Amino acid sequence: MSDAIVIIPTYNEEENVARMTEKLMSLEKDFHILFVDDNSPDQTARIIKRLKEKFPGRIHIEERAGKMGLGTAYIHGFKWALTHDYDYIFEMDCDFSHNPDDLIRLYNACHADGADVSIGSRYVKGGKISNWPLKRILMSYFASLYVRMILWLNIKDTTAGFKCYRSKVLEKINLDGITFKGYAFQICMKFAAKKHGFKITEVPITFVDRVYGVSKMSTGIFKEAFFGVWKMRGMKL
């Protein structure tokens, strides 16, 4: 039984899911994977089920009825991971924008160095972004600055989605009270962890824009984050 599980939400990721699984299974650390698939109309779920047979006990899939948003997928995954007694629970994208090799660094930041939450950060010293146009880099950077000002959150990369949590963090946070779906979800989870006094550290990573598949971002997700930070201040987290 591994002490660590990587939660990966999927929707139309048939071009990435096998490559990602093979890479994670090759790491020196024994990670398990939970895919939360939102009824992908392509071959994603079928591919995952074949991978379950190839790596018995290490690959898991939860299938949902439809596309319900990234935030709800992660919360579904968090609850599943807690009931299966994993000590370290990760968030990660399927599209290789997050380098799987960095999982070990995030794990060590919690397991060896004592953090409760470790964040793969683009905006601390040593962090980088590859293949993004300047306009998108500036938008992301100033969005994080905006969040830090509103929430008084001393985290450089507030919208980062590459993270490791100790299980006690997710047990403490009111997961049912978080209804955000996109960037606002990522911000809210960090804000909740900080409010509860958990130790958060940022680990520098290089973020790479996806090569295969289509981005799920939308104008609605940006608006949710922009206005959602004001709502977070009064939420019971």
Secondary structure as UniProt FT lines:
FT   STRAND          4..10
FT   TURN            14..16
FT   HELIX           17..26
FT   STRAND          32..37
FT   HELIX           44..54
FT   TURN            56..58
FT   STRAND          59..63
FT   HELIX           70..83
FT   TURN            84..85
FT   STRAND          88..91
FT   TURN            100..101
FT   HELIX           102..111
FT   TURN            112..113
FT   STRAND          117..121
FT   TURN            125..126
FT   STRAND          128..130
FT   HELIX           134..151
FT   TURN            158..159
FT   STRAND          163..166
FT   HELIX           167..172
FT   HELIX           175..177
FT   HELIX           183..195
FT   TURN            196..197
FT   STRAND          200..204
FT   STRAND          206..208
FT   HELIX           219..232
FT   TURN            233..234
//
